[in-house]
Amino acid sequence: MKYVLICRDGKDTDAMNRRLTAREKHLEDIKKNKNFVFGTAILEEEKMVGSVMVMDFENEEQVRDYLKNDAY
C-alpha cells in the first residue's frame, strides 16, 4: 500500500543545521530503500523546511518503524 509521508522540520534556530547534518545519510538510505517511490523537499521562501515522500509499505507499523530510523 502506498503511503504519503509529510515530515516537517522543527522551527527552532538549529533546525536547518540538523537537516543539513543528516541530509547525506538520509539520501543514501533512500537510494537503498526498496519501499521508496518518490520524494521531495518542502520549500518555503526557497528554504527546505521538511520532506514529502511516497513509500510502499504493507501496514502502518512498517511506516512507524521506518520513521523511527530515518536520519531526518
N, CA, C, O and CB atoms as a CASP TS submission, in Angstrom:
PFRMAT TS
TARGET T0000
AUTHOR 0000-0000-0000
METHOD Language model
MODEL 1
PARENT N/A
ATOM      1  N   MET     1       0.844  -1.162   0.000  1.00  0.00           N
ATOM      2  CA  MET     1       0.000   0.000   0.000  1.00  0.00           C
ATOM      3  C   MET     1       0.898   1.236   0.000  1.00  0.00           C
ATOM      4  O   MET     1       1.907   1.275   0.705  1.00  0.00           O
ATOM      5  CB  MET     1      -0.965  -0.009   1.216  1.00  0.00           C
ATOM      6  N   LYS     2       0.538   2.228  -0.778  1.00  0.00           N
ATOM      7  CA  LYS     2       1.305   3.465  -0.848  1.00  0.00           C
ATOM      8  C   LYS     2       0.917   4.396   0.299  1.00  0.00           C
ATOM      9  O   LYS     2      -0.263   4.554   0.611  1.00  0.00           O
ATOM     10  CB  LYS     2       1.086   4.161  -2.204  1.00  0.00           C
ATOM     11  N   TYR     3       1.917   5.005   0.916  1.00  0.00           N
ATOM     12  CA  TYR     3       1.718   5.972   1.983  1.00  0.00           C
ATOM     13  C   TYR     3       2.403   7.271   1.597  1.00  0.00           C
ATOM     14  O   TYR     3       3.503   7.257   1.046  1.00  0.00           O
ATOM     15  CB  TYR     3       2.260   5.439   3.335  1.00  0.00           C
ATOM     16  N   VAL     4       1.759   8.389   1.882  1.00  0.00           N
ATOM     17  CA  VAL     4       2.372   9.696   1.699  1.00  0.00           C
ATOM     18  C   VAL     4       2.842  10.161   3.082  1.00  0.00           C
ATOM     19  O   VAL     4       2.040  10.326   4.001  1.00  0.00           O
ATOM     20  CB  VAL     4       1.365  10.732   1.040  1.00  0.00           C
ATOM     21  N   LEU     5       4.147  10.366   3.208  1.00  0.00           N
ATOM     22  CA  LEU     5       4.726  10.807   4.473  1.00  0.00           C
ATOM     23  C   LEU     5       5.064  12.286   4.347  1.00  0.00           C
ATOM     24  O   LEU     5       5.865  12.678   3.499  1.00  0.00           O
ATOM     25  CB  LEU     5       5.995   9.966   4.847  1.00  0.00           C
ATOM     26  N   ILE     6       4.455  13.095   5.186  1.00  0.00           N
ATOM     27  CA  ILE     6       4.724  14.531   5.206  1.00  0.00           C
ATOM     28  C   ILE     6       5.420  14.816   6.528  1.00  0.00           C
ATOM     29  O   ILE     6       4.826  14.703   7.600  1.00  0.00           O
ATOM     30  CB  ILE     6       3.397  15.392   5.040  1.00  0.00           C
ATOM     31  N   CYS     7       6.689  15.187   6.429  1.00  0.00           N
ATOM     32  CA  CYS     7       7.519  15.358   7.623  1.00  0.00           C
ATOM     33  C   CYS     7       8.057  16.783   7.656  1.00  0.00           C
ATOM     34  O   CYS     7       8.812  17.186   6.772  1.00  0.00           O
ATOM     35  CB  CYS     7       8.687  14.326   7.648  1.00  0.00           C
ATOM     36  N   ARG     8       7.674  17.533   8.660  1.00  0.00           N
ATOM     37  CA  ARG     8       8.099  18.927   8.804  1.00  0.00           C
ATOM     38  C   ARG     8       9.308  19.006   9.727  1.00  0.00           C
ATOM     39  O   ARG     8       9.398  18.283  10.719  1.00  0.00           O
ATOM     40  CB  ARG     8       6.944  19.803   9.349  1.00  0.00           C
ATOM     41  N   ASP     9      10.224  19.887   9.389  1.00  0.00           N
ATOM     42  CA  ASP     9      11.372  20.150  10.248  1.00  0.00           C
ATOM     43  C   ASP     9      10.916  20.963  11.456  1.00  0.00           C
ATOM     44  O   ASP     9       9.837  21.555  11.456  1.00  0.00           O
ATOM     45  CB  ASP     9      12.492  20.897   9.469  1.00  0.00           C
ATOM     46  N   GLY    10      11.766  20.978  12.486  1.00  0.00           N
ATOM     47  CA  GLY    10      11.498  21.833  13.634  1.00  0.00           C
ATOM     48  C   GLY    10      11.556  23.293  13.225  1.00  0.00           C
ATOM     49  O   GLY    10      12.053  23.624  12.148  1.00  0.00           O
ATOM     50  N   LYS    11      11.060  24.146  14.067  1.00  0.00           N
ATOM     51  CA  LYS    11      11.055  25.587  13.768  1.00  0.00           C
ATOM     52  C   LYS    11      12.097  26.335  14.596  1.00  0.00           C
ATOM     53  O   LYS    11      12.182  27.561  14.515  1.00  0.00           O
ATOM     54  CB  LYS    11       9.663  26.179  14.028  1.00  0.00           C
ATOM     55  N   ASP    12      12.887  25.619  15.386  1.00  0.00           N
ATOM     56  CA  ASP    12      13.908  26.257  16.202  1.00  0.00           C
ATOM     57  C   ASP    12      15.082  26.726  15.349  1.00  0.00           C
ATOM     58  O   ASP    12      15.176  26.375  14.172  1.00  0.00           O
ATOM     59  CB  ASP    12      14.393  25.300  17.285  1.00  0.00           C
ATOM     60  N   THR    13      15.960  27.502  15.927  1.00  0.00           N
ATOM     61  CA  THR    13      17.069  28.100  15.169  1.00  0.00           C
ATOM     62  C   THR    13      18.080  27.075  14.684  1.00  0.00           C
ATOM     63  O   THR    13      18.847  27.375  13.769  1.00  0.00           O
ATOM     64  CB  THR    13      17.774  29.127  16.014  1.00  0.00           C
ATOM     65  N   ASP    14      18.115  25.878  15.259  1.00  0.00           N
ATOM     66  CA  ASP    14      19.081  24.852  14.853  1.00  0.00           C
ATOM     67  C   ASP    14      18.493  23.832  13.863  1.00  0.00           C
ATOM     68  O   ASP    14      19.188  22.899  13.460  1.00  0.00           O
ATOM     69  CB  ASP    14      19.598  24.125  16.084  1.00  0.00           C
ATOM     70  N   ALA    15      17.236  23.996  13.472  1.00  0.00           N
ATOM     71  CA  ALA    15      16.556  23.018  12.619  1.00  0.00           C
ATOM     72  C   ALA    15      17.264  22.825  11.278  1.00  0.00           C
ATOM     73  O   ALA    15      17.454  21.688  10.846  1.00  0.00           O
ATOM     74  CB  ALA    15      15.118  23.449  12.379  1.00  0.00           C
ATOM     75  N   MET    16      17.652  23.893  10.622  1.00  0.00           N
ATOM     76  CA  MET    16      18.310  23.772   9.319  1.00  0.00           C
ATOM     77  C   MET    16      19.660  23.069   9.470  1.00  0.00           C
ATOM     78  O   MET    16      20.028  22.258   8.620  1.00  0.00           O
ATOM     79  CB  MET    16      18.499  25.168   8.673  1.00  0.00           C
ATOM     80  N   ASN    17      20.387  23.360  10.517  1.00  0.00           N
ATOM     81  CA  ASN    17      21.668  22.691  10.747  1.00  0.00           C
ATOM     82  C   ASN    17      21.476  21.189  10.942  1.00  0.00           C
ATOM     83  O   ASN    17      22.244  20.396  10.397  1.00  0.00           O
ATOM     84  CB  ASN    17      22.374  23.295  11.969  1.00  0.00           C
ATOM     85  N   ARG    18      20.468  20.789  11.706  1.00  0.00           N
ATOM     86  CA  ARG    18      20.182  19.358  11.892  1.00  0.00           C
ATOM     87  C   ARG    18      19.831  18.708  10.555  1.00  0.00           C
ATOM     88  O   ARG    18      20.287  17.601  10.268  1.00  0.00           O
ATOM     89  CB  ARG    18      19.023  19.157  12.905  1.00  0.00           C
ATOM     90  N   ARG    19      19.026  19.383   9.736  1.00  0.00           N
ATOM     91  CA  ARG    19      18.640  18.850   8.421  1.00  0.00           C
ATOM     92  C   ARG    19      19.874  18.641   7.560  1.00  0.00           C
ATOM     93  O   ARG    19      20.053  17.571   6.978  1.00  0.00           O
ATOM     94  CB  ARG    19      17.647  19.799   7.710  1.00  0.00           C
ATOM     95  N   LEU    20      20.716  19.646   7.475  1.00  0.00           N
ATOM     96  CA  LEU    20      21.895  19.555   6.614  1.00  0.00           C
ATOM     97  C   LEU    20      22.883  18.507   7.118  1.00  0.00           C
ATOM     98  O   LEU    20      23.539  17.842   6.316  1.00  0.00           O
ATOM     99  CB  LEU    20      22.583  20.911   6.519  1.00  0.00           C
ATOM    100  N   THR    21      22.995  18.355   8.422  1.00  0.00           N
ATOM    101  CA  THR    21      23.875  17.344   9.004  1.00  0.00           C
ATOM    102  C   THR    21      23.394  15.935   8.659  1.00  0.00           C
ATOM    103  O   THR    21      24.208  15.052   8.390  1.00  0.00           O
ATOM    104  CB  THR    21      23.955  17.518  10.527  1.00  0.00           C
ATOM    105  N   ALA    22      22.086  15.722   8.666  1.00  0.00           N
ATOM    106  CA  ALA    22      21.507  14.391   8.425  1.00  0.00           C
ATOM    107  C   ALA    22      21.222  14.114   6.947  1.00  0.00           C
ATOM    108  O   ALA    22      20.937  12.973   6.582  1.00  0.00           O
ATOM    109  CB  ALA    22      20.224  14.243   9.215  1.00  0.00           C
ATOM    110  N   ARG    23      21.292  15.122   6.104  1.00  0.00           N
ATOM    111  CA  ARG    23      20.834  15.009   4.711  1.00  0.00           C
ATOM    112  C   ARG    23      21.556  13.911   3.923  1.00  0.00           C
ATOM    113  O   ARG    23      20.900  13.108   3.258  1.00  0.00           O
ATOM    114  CB  ARG    23      21.023  16.335   4.005  1.00  0.00           C
ATOM    115  N   GLU    24      22.867  13.859   3.981  1.00  0.00           N
ATOM    116  CA  GLU    24      23.611  12.871   3.195  1.00  0.00           C
ATOM    117  C   GLU    24      23.225  11.447   3.582  1.00  0.00           C
ATOM    118  O   GLU    24      23.015  10.605   2.709  1.00  0.00           O
ATOM    119  CB  GLU    24      25.118  13.070   3.379  1.00  0.00           C
ATOM    120  N   LYS    25      23.130  11.169   4.882  1.00  0.00           N
ATOM    121  CA  LYS    25      22.730   9.832   5.349  1.00  0.00           C
ATOM    122  C   LYS    25      21.311   9.524   4.898  1.00  0.00           C
ATOM    123  O   LYS    25      21.032   8.416   4.440  1.00  0.00           O
ATOM    124  CB  LYS    25      22.834   9.731   6.894  1.00  0.00           C
ATOM    125  N   HIS    26      20.421  10.484   5.021  1.00  0.00           N
ATOM    126  CA  HIS    26      19.027  10.308   4.594  1.00  0.00           C
ATOM    127  C   HIS    26      18.971   9.933   3.106  1.00  0.00           C
ATOM    128  O   HIS    26      18.271   8.991   2.736  1.00  0.00           O
ATOM    129  CB  HIS    26      18.207  11.605   4.857  1.00  0.00           C
ATOM    130  N   LEU    27      19.694  10.655   2.263  1.00  0.00           N
ATOM    131  CA  LEU    27      19.670  10.385   0.826  1.00  0.00           C
ATOM    132  C   LEU    27      20.301   9.034   0.489  1.00  0.00           C
ATOM    133  O   LEU    27      19.816   8.330  -0.397  1.00  0.00           O
ATOM    134  CB  LEU    27      20.392  11.496   0.072  1.00  0.00           C
ATOM    135  N   GLU    28      21.374   8.668   1.183  1.00  0.00           N
ATOM    136  CA  GLU    28      21.989   7.346   0.978  1.00  0.00           C
ATOM    137  C   GLU    28      21.006   6.238   1.328  1.00  0.00           C
ATOM    138  O   GLU    28      20.860   5.266   0.586  1.00  0.00           O
ATOM    139  CB  GLU    28      23.271   7.202   1.827  1.00  0.00           C
ATOM    140  N   ASP    29      20.333   6.392   2.468  1.00  0.00           N
ATOM    141  CA  ASP    29      19.365   5.378   2.906  1.00  0.00           C
ATOM    142  C   ASP    29      18.207   5.259   1.921  1.00  0.00           C
ATOM    143  O   ASP    29      17.750   4.152   1.636  1.00  0.00           O
ATOM    144  CB  ASP    29      18.829   5.718   4.306  1.00  0.00           C
ATOM    145  N   ILE    30      17.732   6.379   1.401  1.00  0.00           N
ATOM    146  CA  ILE    30      16.622   6.371   0.441  1.00  0.00           C
ATOM    147  C   ILE    30      17.012   5.604  -0.817  1.00  0.00           C
ATOM    148  O   ILE    30      16.211   4.830  -1.342  1.00  0.00           O
ATOM    149  CB  ILE    30      16.205   7.812   0.078  1.00  0.00           C
ATOM    150  N   LYS    31      18.231   5.809  -1.302  1.00  0.00           N
ATOM    151  CA  LYS    31      18.684   5.130  -2.521  1.00  0.00           C
ATOM    152  C   LYS    31      18.666   3.612  -2.361  1.00  0.00           C
ATOM    153  O   LYS    31      18.451   2.891  -3.336  1.00  0.00           O
ATOM    154  CB  LYS    31      20.092   5.594  -2.891  1.00  0.00           C
ATOM    155  N   LYS    32      18.888   3.121  -1.149  1.00  0.00           N
ATOM    156  CA  LYS    32      18.918   1.679  -0.872  1.00  0.00           C
ATOM    157  C   LYS    32      17.530   1.115  -0.539  1.00  0.00           C
ATOM    158  O   LYS    32      17.331  -0.099  -0.570  1.00  0.00           O
ATOM    159  CB  LYS    32      19.874   1.395   0.282  1.00  0.00           C
ATOM    160  N   ASN    33      16.585   1.983  -0.225  1.00  0.00           N
ATOM    161  CA  ASN    33      15.283   1.558   0.283  1.00  0.00           C
ATOM    162  C   ASN    33      14.349   1.141  -0.858  1.00  0.00           C
ATOM    163  O   ASN    33      13.983   1.962  -1.699  1.00  0.00           O
ATOM    164  CB  ASN    33      14.641   2.685   1.104  1.00  0.00           C
ATOM    165  N   LYS    34      13.974  -0.124  -0.881  1.00  0.00           N
ATOM    166  CA  LYS    34      13.100  -0.646  -1.932  1.00  0.00           C
ATOM    167  C   LYS    34      11.658  -0.158  -1.785  1.00  0.00           C
ATOM    168  O   LYS    34      10.862  -0.306  -2.712  1.00  0.00           O
ATOM    169  CB  LYS    34      13.128  -2.164  -1.921  1.00  0.00           C
ATOM    170  N   ASN    35      11.313   0.419  -0.638  1.00  0.00           N
ATOM    171  CA  ASN    35       9.961   0.923  -0.406  1.00  0.00           C
ATOM    172  C   ASN    35       9.761   2.323  -0.975  1.00  0.00           C
ATOM    173  O   ASN    35       8.625   2.774  -1.125  1.00  0.00           O
ATOM    174  CB  ASN    35       9.658   0.928   1.077  1.00  0.00           C
ATOM    175  N   PHE    36      10.840   3.003  -1.289  1.00  0.00           N
ATOM    176  CA  PHE    36      10.784   4.386  -1.754  1.00  0.00           C
ATOM    177  C   PHE    36      10.211   4.467  -3.162  1.00  0.00           C
ATOM    178  O   PHE    36      10.645   3.737  -4.054  1.00  0.00           O
ATOM    179  CB  PHE    36      12.174   5.018  -1.716  1.00  0.00           C
ATOM    180  N   VAL    37       9.229   5.360  -3.367  1.00  0.00           N
ATOM    181  CA  VAL    37       8.621   5.572  -4.673  1.00  0.00           C
ATOM    182  C   VAL    37       9.007   6.960  -5.200  1.00  0.00           C
ATOM    183  O   VAL    37       9.466   7.089  -6.335  1.00  0.00           O
ATOM    184  CB  VAL    37       7.074   5.423  -4.591  1.00  0.00           C
ATOM    185  N   PHE    38       8.823   7.983  -4.383  1.00  0.00           N
ATOM    186  CA  PHE    38       9.056   9.364  -4.802  1.00  0.00           C
ATOM    187  C   PHE    38       9.234  10.230  -3.570  1.00  0.00           C
ATOM    188  O   PHE    38       8.653   9.955  -2.520  1.00  0.00           O
ATOM    189  CB  PHE    38       7.889   9.890  -5.681  1.00  0.00           C
ATOM    190  N   GLY    39      10.036  11.274  -3.698  1.00  0.00           N
ATOM    191  CA  GLY    39      10.187  12.196  -2.587  1.00  0.00           C
ATOM    192  C   GLY    39      10.739  13.536  -3.032  1.00  0.00           C
ATOM    193  O   GLY    39      11.382  13.646  -4.075  1.00  0.00           O
ATOM    194  N   THR    40      10.480  14.545  -2.230  1.00  0.00           N
ATOM    195  CA  THR    40      10.986  15.888  -2.495  1.00  0.00           C
ATOM    196  C   THR    40      10.998  16.685  -1.200  1.00  0.00           C
ATOM    197  O   THR    40      10.325  16.341  -0.229  1.00  0.00           O
ATOM    198  CB  THR    40      10.131  16.605  -3.573  1.00  0.00           C
ATOM    199  N   ALA    41      11.771  17.746  -1.212  1.00  0.00           N
ATOM    200  CA  ALA    41      11.796  18.648  -0.057  1.00  0.00           C
ATOM    201  C   ALA    41      10.572  19.564  -0.104  1.00  0.00           C
ATOM    202  O   ALA    41      10.055  19.873  -1.177  1.00  0.00           O
ATOM    203  CB  ALA    41      13.112  19.487  -0.033  1.00  0.00           C
ATOM    204  N   ILE    42      10.125  19.986   1.056  1.00  0.00           N
ATOM    205  CA  ILE    42       9.113  21.033   1.163  1.00  0.00           C
ATOM    206  C   ILE    42       9.887  22.342   1.266  1.00  0.00           C
ATOM    207  O   ILE    42      10.752  22.499   2.127  1.00  0.00           O
ATOM    208  CB  ILE    42       8.138  20.811   2.413  1.00  0.00           C
ATOM    209  N   LEU    43       9.566  23.274   0.382  1.00  0.00           N
ATOM    210  CA  LEU    43      10.257  24.563   0.381  1.00  0.00           C
ATOM    211  C   LEU    43       9.312  25.680   0.789  1.00  0.00           C
ATOM    212  O   LEU    43       8.148  25.709   0.389  1.00  0.00           O
ATOM    213  CB  LEU    43      10.852  24.855  -1.000  1.00  0.00           C
ATOM    214  N   GLU    44       9.831  26.592   1.588  1.00  0.00           N
ATOM    215  CA  GLU    44       9.134  27.833   1.924  1.00  0.00           C
ATOM    216  C   GLU    44      10.151  28.944   1.766  1.00  0.00           C
ATOM    217  O   GLU    44      11.204  28.930   2.403  1.00  0.00           O
ATOM    218  CB  GLU    44       8.519  27.802   3.386  1.00  0.00           C
ATOM    219  N   GLU    45       9.835  29.893   0.926  1.00  0.00           N
ATOM    220  CA  GLU    45      10.747  31.003   0.657  1.00  0.00           C
ATOM    221  C   GLU    45      12.136  30.485   0.288  1.00  0.00           C
ATOM    222  O   GLU    45      13.152  31.008   0.747  1.00  0.00           O
ATOM    223  CB  GLU    45      10.833  31.935   1.878  1.00  0.00           C
ATOM    224  N   GLU    46      12.160  29.449  -0.547  1.00  0.00           N
ATOM    225  CA  GLU    46      13.373  28.828  -1.078  1.00  0.00           C
ATOM    226  C   GLU    46      14.242  28.149  -0.010  1.00  0.00           C
ATOM    227  O   GLU    46      15.420  27.888  -0.255  1.00  0.00           O
ATOM    228  CB  GLU    46      14.188  29.866  -1.791  1.00  0.00           C
ATOM    229  N   LYS    47      13.680  27.860   1.165  1.00  0.00           N
ATOM    230  CA  LYS    47      14.395  27.140   2.220  1.00  0.00           C
ATOM    231  C   LYS    47      13.715  25.796   2.453  1.00  0.00           C
ATOM    232  O   LYS    47      12.487  25.706   2.454  1.00  0.00           O
ATOM    233  CB  LYS    47      14.441  27.973   3.538  1.00  0.00           C
ATOM    234  N   MET    48      14.533  24.733   2.653  1.00  0.00           N
ATOM    235  CA  MET    48      13.969  23.419   2.968  1.00  0.00           C
ATOM    236  C   MET    48      13.403  23.450   4.387  1.00  0.00           C
ATOM    237  O   MET    48      14.084  23.851   5.331  1.00  0.00           O
ATOM    238  CB  MET    48      15.047  22.295   2.823  1.00  0.00           C
ATOM    239  N   VAL    49      12.156  23.025   4.523  1.00  0.00           N
ATOM    240  CA  VAL    49      11.510  23.026   5.832  1.00  0.00           C
ATOM    241  C   VAL    49      10.857  21.681   6.150  1.00  0.00           C
ATOM    242  O   VAL    49      10.158  21.549   7.154  1.00  0.00           O
ATOM    243  CB  VAL    49      10.469  24.131   5.898  1.00  0.00           C
ATOM    244  N   GLY    50      11.085  20.688   5.298  1.00  0.00           N
ATOM    245  CA  GLY    50      10.501  19.375   5.522  1.00  0.00           C
ATOM    246  C   GLY    50      10.638  18.522   4.279  1.00  0.00           C
ATOM    247  O   GLY    50      11.311  18.893   3.317  1.00  0.00           O
ATOM    248  N   SER    51       9.985  17.368   4.318  1.00  0.00           N
ATOM    249  CA  SER    51      10.040  16.423   3.200  1.00  0.00           C
ATOM    250  C   SER    51       8.674  15.798   2.978  1.00  0.00           C
ATOM    251  O   SER    51       7.878  15.644   3.904  1.00  0.00           O
ATOM    252  CB  SER    51      11.095  15.328   3.458  1.00  0.00           C
ATOM    253  N   VAL    52       8.422  15.437   1.714  1.00  0.00           N
ATOM    254  CA  VAL    52       7.249  14.643   1.348  1.00  0.00           C
ATOM    255  C   VAL    52       7.784  13.422   0.610  1.00  0.00           C
ATOM    256  O   VAL    52       8.577  13.546  -0.323  1.00  0.00           O
ATOM    257  CB  VAL    52       6.212  15.470   0.457  1.00  0.00           C
ATOM    258  N   MET    53       7.340  12.239   1.039  1.00  0.00           N
ATOM    259  CA  MET    53       7.768  11.006   0.381  1.00  0.00           C
ATOM    260  C   MET    53       6.564  10.111   0.152  1.00  0.00           C
ATOM    261  O   MET    53       5.646  10.065   0.971  1.00  0.00           O
ATOM    262  CB  MET    53       8.841  10.271   1.220  1.00  0.00           C
ATOM    263  N   VAL    54       6.572   9.411  -0.953  1.00  0.00           N
ATOM    264  CA  VAL    54       5.605   8.350  -1.208  1.00  0.00           C
ATOM    265  C   VAL    54       6.387   7.057  -1.069  1.00  0.00           C
ATOM    266  O   VAL    54       7.410   6.858  -1.723  1.00  0.00           O
ATOM    267  CB  VAL    54       4.911   8.484  -2.641  1.00  0.00           C
ATOM    268  N   MET    55       5.884   6.176  -0.198  1.00  0.00           N
ATOM    269  CA  MET    55       6.581   4.918   0.064  1.00  0.00           C
ATOM    270  C   MET    55       5.573   3.778   0.099  1.00  0.00           C
ATOM    271  O   MET    55       4.397   3.978   0.402  1.00  0.00           O
ATOM    272  CB  MET    55       7.373   4.989   1.397  1.00  0.00           C
ATOM    273  N   ASP    56       6.043   2.603  -0.210  1.00  0.00           N
ATOM    274  CA  ASP    56       5.191   1.420  -0.287  1.00  0.00           C
ATOM    275  C   ASP    56       5.484   0.512   0.901  1.00  0.00           C
ATOM    276  O   ASP    56       6.576  -0.046   1.007  1.00  0.00           O
ATOM    277  CB  ASP    56       5.408   0.661  -1.626  1.00  0.00           C
ATOM    278  N   PHE    57       4.509   0.367   1.793  1.00  0.00           N
ATOM    279  CA  PHE    57       4.621  -0.497   2.966  1.00  0.00           C
ATOM    280  C   PHE    57       3.394  -1.399   3.052  1.00  0.00           C
ATOM    281  O   PHE    57       2.349  -1.102   2.473  1.00  0.00           O
ATOM    282  CB  PHE    57       4.774   0.344   4.261  1.00  0.00           C
ATOM    283  N   GLU    58       3.534  -2.497   3.776  1.00  0.00           N
ATOM    284  CA  GLU    58       2.403  -3.417   3.956  1.00  0.00           C
ATOM    285  C   GLU    58       1.395  -2.897   4.970  1.00  0.00           C
ATOM    286  O   GLU    58       0.202  -3.183   4.865  1.00  0.00           O
ATOM    287  CB  GLU    58       2.904  -4.784   4.393  1.00  0.00           C
ATOM    288  N   ASN    59       1.875  -2.125   5.965  1.00  0.00           N
ATOM    289  CA  ASN    59       0.972  -1.665   7.016  1.00  0.00           C
ATOM    290  C   ASN    59       1.578  -0.454   7.736  1.00  0.00           C
ATOM    291  O   ASN    59       2.731  -0.093   7.503  1.00  0.00           O
ATOM    292  CB  ASN    59       0.681  -2.809   8.022  1.00  0.00           C
ATOM    293  N   GLU    60       0.783   0.165   8.612  1.00  0.00           N
ATOM    294  CA  GLU    60       1.225   1.357   9.325  1.00  0.00           C
ATOM    295  C   GLU    60       2.367   1.068  10.295  1.00  0.00           C
ATOM    296  O   GLU    60       3.177   1.955  10.564  1.00  0.00           O
ATOM    297  CB  GLU    60       0.065   1.966  10.073  1.00  0.00           C
ATOM    298  N   GLU    61       2.449  -0.126  10.814  1.00  0.00           N
ATOM    299  CA  GLU    61       3.546  -0.471  11.717  1.00  0.00           C
ATOM    300  C   GLU    61       4.891  -0.345  10.987  1.00  0.00           C
ATOM    301  O   GLU    61       5.864   0.145  11.560  1.00  0.00           O
ATOM    302  CB  GLU    61       3.361  -1.910  12.274  1.00  0.00           C
ATOM    303  N   GLN    62       4.942  -0.781   9.739  1.00  0.00           N
ATOM    304  CA  GLN    62       6.171  -0.640   8.961  1.00  0.00           C
ATOM    305  C   GLN    62       6.497   0.836   8.713  1.00  0.00           C
ATOM    306  O   GLN    62       7.665   1.224   8.719  1.00  0.00           O
ATOM    307  CB  GLN    62       6.043  -1.387   7.623  1.00  0.00           C
ATOM    308  N   VAL    63       5.472   1.648   8.498  1.00  0.00           N
ATOM    309  CA  VAL    63       5.686   3.091   8.317  1.00  0.00           C
ATOM    310  C   VAL    63       6.308   3.673   9.579  1.00  0.00           C
ATOM    311  O   VAL    63       7.289   4.412   9.509  1.00  0.00           O
ATOM    312  CB  VAL    63       4.349   3.818   7.983  1.00  0.00           C
ATOM    313  N   ARG    64       5.743   3.342  10.720  1.00  0.00           N
ATOM    314  CA  ARG    64       6.252   3.871  12.002  1.00  0.00           C
ATOM    315  C   ARG    64       7.687   3.408  12.252  1.00  0.00           C
ATOM    316  O   ARG    64       8.514   4.187  12.728  1.00  0.00           O
ATOM    317  CB  ARG    64       5.341   3.424  13.175  1.00  0.00           C
ATOM    318  N   ASP    65       7.986   2.163  11.940  1.00  0.00           N
ATOM    319  CA  ASP    65       9.354   1.654  12.097  1.00  0.00           C
ATOM    320  C   ASP    65      10.321   2.419  11.199  1.00  0.00           C
ATOM    321  O   ASP    65      11.422   2.776  11.617  1.00  0.00           O
ATOM    322  CB  ASP    65       9.413   0.147  11.776  1.00  0.00           C
ATOM    323  N   TYR    66       9.899   2.665   9.966  1.00  0.00           N
ATOM    324  CA  TYR    66      10.740   3.429   9.046  1.00  0.00           C
ATOM    325  C   TYR    66      11.024   4.820   9.622  1.00  0.00           C
ATOM    326  O   TYR    66      12.171   5.265   9.651  1.00  0.00           O
ATOM    327  CB  TYR    66      10.063   3.544   7.656  1.00  0.00           C
ATOM    328  N   LEU    67       9.978   5.493  10.076  1.00  0.00           N
ATOM    329  CA  LEU    67      10.132   6.857  10.577  1.00  0.00           C
ATOM    330  C   LEU    67      11.026   6.910  11.818  1.00  0.00           C
ATOM    331  O   LEU    67      11.763   7.879  12.001  1.00  0.00           O
ATOM    332  CB  LEU    67       8.765   7.455  10.896  1.00  0.00           C
ATOM    333  N   LYS    68      10.972   5.906  12.654  1.00  0.00           N
ATOM    334  CA  LYS    68      11.832   5.870  13.851  1.00  0.00           C
ATOM    335  C   LYS    68      13.312   5.814  13.476  1.00  0.00           C
ATOM    336  O   LYS    68      14.161   6.301  14.222  1.00  0.00           O
ATOM    337  CB  LYS    68      11.474   4.660  14.731  1.00  0.00           C
ATOM    338  N   ASN    69      13.621   5.224  12.329  1.00  0.00           N
ATOM    339  CA  ASN    69      15.014   5.007  11.940  1.00  0.00           C
ATOM    340  C   ASN    69      15.539   5.943  10.860  1.00  0.00           C
ATOM    341  O   ASN    69      16.723   5.902  10.527  1.00  0.00           O
ATOM    342  CB  ASN    69      15.173   3.620  11.477  1.00  0.00           C
ATOM    343  N   ASP    70      14.668   6.788  10.309  1.00  0.00           N
ATOM    344  CA  ASP    70      15.118   7.696   9.255  1.00  0.00           C
ATOM    345  C   ASP    70      16.046   8.758   9.840  1.00  0.00           C
ATOM    346  O   ASP    70      15.820   9.240  10.950  1.00  0.00           O
ATOM    347  CB  ASP    70      13.909   8.361   8.552  1.00  0.00           C
ATOM    348  N   ALA    71      17.078   9.118   9.103  1.00  0.00           N
ATOM    349  CA  ALA    71      18.073  10.089   9.578  1.00  0.00           C
ATOM    350  C   ALA    71      17.446  11.463   9.876  1.00  0.00           C
ATOM    351  O   ALA    71      17.905  12.166  10.776  1.00  0.00           O
ATOM    352  CB  ALA    71      19.189  10.244   8.535  1.00  0.00           C
ATOM    353  N   TYR    72      16.416  11.841   9.139  1.00  0.00           N
ATOM    354  CA  TYR    72      15.757  13.117   9.399  1.00  0.00           C
ATOM    355  C   TYR    72      14.882  13.015  10.622  1.00  0.00           C
ATOM    356  O   TYR    72      14.240  13.993  11.004  1.00  0.00           O
ATOM    357  CB  TYR    72      14.931  13.559   8.196  1.00  0.00           C
TER
END
